[in-house]
């Protein structure tokens, strides 16, 4: 095999590999009923920033990614979302803006290639605490402000100190209490940490076609001083 044939073969193999790694199809080439949308919204209270993303895939969130044609679109709060790509997603739609406080709701408007319109509203559930002190030798209760935490949510307390990050998953009890056990603090040294809460909600109750879809919202609280003693 001569050099030119080797170059052609190499190019062909590379094209196959890239195609397998980044499957992305045009929405007007897909049955509209099998399009699976995933909506996401995150508010960062410390940065006062709201980020929203939408992905479209075939059948489910493991399917090929879909790029919207010129006959379809997706908006977030009346702003047309920008098409982007990254290492994990060959195509997704993005919107971002500064916001002094967490919005009451985020509205997504998706129009498919058949002219069907799907309006979805996402609510980001906020949560607040005060600067706190935790005792390594006992279980600790923290009072929080916000709606009660549901079964379809996760909550993490993220601590940072000297460039290192530690993630705790408090238990939740009645009366808006978070429980951080002594065992969760076993590996942490006494001292002052900077910390924030990250509350994430999951839902499959979205307006879509046959395959349904999903939605995720995340609230990152402001920064707190967390003392471990």
N, C-alpha and C positions, 0 to 999 in steps of 0.2 A: 504493500500500500504506500503510495507516494505522499509527500508532505501536504499537498493540497487536499487530498482525500481525507487525511487525518484531521485537518482543520475543519472540514465540512462535518465529519463525524462528531468531533468535539463540540461544535456549535449545536448540532442536533441534540446531543445528549444533554448539554447545558440548558437548552430550551425546554426539554422535557422535564428536567429537574425543577427549573424555576416555575414552570406551569403547574407542576404537582404541588409545589410549596405555596404558591400564591393563586389558588383558583379564584377567579373573579369573573362573573358573567353579567351581561347587560340585562336590566330589568325587563325590557321588551322582548327578550329571548326566553323568558321564564314564565311558566304558568303563574298567573297572579295569585291563585289560591294557595300556592305552596310557599309564598314569601313569608318568612319568619322575622319580624322586627324585634330588636332589643333596644329598649330606651334606658338611658342612664342620666342622672343629674346629681351633681355634688356641689355642696356649698361649704366653703372654708371660711369660718368666722374670723380666724386670725388674719388671713389675707384679704378678707372681704371680697371674695371671688366666687362666681358661679360658673360651673362648667357643665355642658350638656353634650351627650353623644348619642347617636343612633347607628346601629348596624342593621343591614338586611342580609339574610341568608336563606338558602334553600332548605325547606323542611324543618330545620331546628338550628340550635346554636352551634352545631358541629358541621353544618352544611357549607357549601360554597358561598363565598361572599358575593354580594350583588351590588353593582353600580347602577344608579338610577339613570334612566334615559332622559331625553329632553322633554318627554311627555309626562314625567313624574317629578315630584319634588317633596322635600320635607322642610318644615319651618319649626323654629322654637321661639315661642313668644313673639310671633309675627316677623321674626328675622330668618331669612333663608340660611340654612345651615351649609357650612363650607365642606366640600369633599376633601378628605385627607387620606393618608396611608401611613402605616408604621410597620415595625418588624412583625407584629402579630396579626395585623389586619390590613389586607391589601386595599380595602376600601371601607371608610366609615365617614360619618357626617358629624360636624363639630360646631359648637357655638360657645362663646365665652364672654363674660362681661363682669365689670366691677359692680358690686352691690353692697351698700352699707349694712344691710340686714338681710336675713334669709327671706326670700320671697314666700308669700302665702301659698303659691302654686306655680308650677311650670307647665306650660301648654305646648304640646306637640301637635302638628298638623301635617299628616302624610297623605298625599294624593298619588294613587297608583296609576299604571298605564291604561287602565280601563276607566279612569275618571272617578273612581270610588275614593271617598275622603274618610280618613280615620282620625278622629280627634281624641287625644289622650292627655289626661291631667295627672301630673305627679306631685305628691306632697312630700316635702322633706321634713322629717320629724326632728325637731331641735332638742337639745339637752344641755343643761348647765349645772355646774357645781361651783364651789368656792375653793380657795386655797385650802389645802388639807394637810394633816399629819397622819402618817400610818405607822403603827407599831408592829415590828417584825415578830413579836412574841405572842400575838393574839390575832383573832379575826377582827376585821375593821368594817364598820358600817358607814356608808357615805350617802347622805341625802342628796337627791338630784331633783331638778326642776324640769318638767316636760311631761308629755303624754306617757302613760305606762308603756313599758317595753313589751311588745307582743312576741309570740312564738316564732313569727317569720322575720325576726330581726336578730342582728348580732351587735354586741357592744364591746369595744376594746378601750382600755386605758393605755395610752402610749406614753412612755416615759423616756426622757432624753437626758444624758449627762456625759460630758467630756467626749462628745462625738459618737457615743454608743446609744443605741435605741433598744428599749425593752417593751414588750407588748403583753399586757395582762388582760384576762377575760373575766371580769367580775361576774359573780352570780347575782341574780335579781330576786329580791323578795318584795313583799307587800309594802305599802306606804312609801313607794318611790325610794327604796333603799337599794344600794349596790353593796355587795358583800365581797371584800377582798380578804381571803384567808391568809393565815400566817404562811402556809405552804407556798402561796404565790410569790411571797416576798423573800423566800429562803435564799435565793441566789443574788439578791440585791444588797449592795453595801449601804450603810446608813449615810444620810446626807440629803442635800437639796437637789431636786430634779425639776425639770420643766416637763409638764404633761398636758395632754389634751384627750378628750373623749372622741371616739369615732363610732357613730351610730349608723348602721346600714340596714335598710329595709328591702325585702324582696317580694315580688308579686308577679303572678301570671294573669292577673285580671286586666288585660289590655284589649283594646278594640283592634281586631285584626281579622284575617280571613281564616281558611280552614285549619291552618297549622298553629294558630294562636301566636303568642309572643311572650315577652317578659319585660319587667321593669325593675330597676335597682336605683335606690336613692341613698345618698350618703351625706351625713352632716359631720363636719370636723369642727369641734368647739374651739373657743378661744384658748389661749395658753394659760395654764395655772402653775403656781408653785406647789410642788408636792414634796413634803419632807418625810423621809423615812428614818425612824429612830429605833 
